[in-house]
Amino acid sequence: MIHTLWEQGRLTGDPILTAHRTVGDLAQYWQDVDAAKAAADRPLYSTYAYHPQPDGTPGAVLWGSTILHPGDVGGEFHMTRGHFHLDPSRGELIIVTAGTGELILMNRDRAAHTVQLEPGVTYWIDGALAHRTVNTGPDDLIFWCAWPADCGHDYAAIESEGFSLRRFRP
Ligand SMILES: O=P(O)(O)OC[C@H]1O[C@H](O)[C@H](O)[C@@H](O)[C@@H]1O
């Protein structure tokens, strides 16, 4: 068993898979690559995941959180990498508990739209859509996700082509 620390946006107990990503970890994702190089060491977001059953287990549900820090890179708001699920029938539930931002959703034909994120927003992400979160506010954007362990993750499509929508500070 683990504990979900709602206020802090993270999980404790065992096993919790943790990742801390910097602006530089997303070097090629930003429109302004030079600004990204200058801010390479800046903390961008942290993820915490609880796998009660091994990743890939059919029927299992995984649970995790992301703390996406406020800021921008050359005017482009801080964001997560974004990814497709390999199995388009496997969606994902997102619950926002702090901060403000946008969820960018895009299909394989690159048609994209956004959902406004604020505390309390609970949204079902269609498994056929790539999804990326963007922090457009002054505080940490904290959200929680539950997803099928057998959804699979396709990062390559986004790493090479990006999303057809970007979000910049006005
Ligand atoms: O993995 P990224 O696309 O960078 O997004 C960061 C995280 O966002 C959400 O919390 C997803 O449920 C996680 O699976 C993902 O790791």
The ligand as an SDF file (V2000), in Angstrom:
LIG
                    3D

 16 16  0  0  0  0  0  0  0  0999 V2000
    5.4190   11.2810  -19.8820 O   0  0  0  0  0  0  0  0  0  0  0  0
    5.0750   12.6750  -20.3360 P   0  0  0  0  0  0  0  0  0  0  0  0
    4.3280   12.7290  -21.6530 O   0  0  0  0  0  0  0  0  0  0  0  0
    6.2810   13.5970  -20.2870 O   0  0  0  0  0  0  0  0  0  0  0  0
    3.9960   13.2600  -19.2810 O   0  0  0  0  0  0  0  0  0  0  0  0
    4.2640   13.1860  -17.8980 C   0  0  0  0  0  0  0  0  0  0  0  0
    3.1970   12.2920  -17.2500 C   0  0  0  0  0  0  0  0  0  0  0  0
    1.9200   12.8670  -17.5370 O   0  0  0  0  0  0  0  0  0  0  0  0
    0.8130   12.1010  -17.0320 C   0  0  0  0  0  0  0  0  0  0  0  0
    0.8860   12.0710  -15.6370 O   0  0  0  0  0  0  0  0  0  0  0  0
    0.8350   10.6780  -17.5420 C   0  0  0  0  0  0  0  0  0  0  0  0
   -0.1720    9.9180  -16.9760 O   0  0  0  0  0  0  0  0  0  0  0  0
    2.1500   10.0440  -17.1880 C   0  0  0  0  0  0  0  0  0  0  0  0
    2.1780    8.7460  -17.7320 O   0  0  0  0  0  0  0  0  0  0  0  0
    3.2550   10.8850  -17.7950 C   0  0  0  0  0  0  0  0  0  0  0  0
    4.5210   10.3430  -17.4860 O   0  0  0  0  0  0  0  0  0  0  0  0
  1  2  2  0
  2  3  1  0
  2  4  1  0
  2  5  1  0
  5  6  1  0
  6  7  1  0
  7  8  1  0
  7 15  1  0
  8  9  1  0
  9 10  1  0
  9 11  1  0
 11 12  1  0
 11 13  1  0
 13 14  1  0
 13 15  1  0
 15 16  1  0
M  END
$$$$
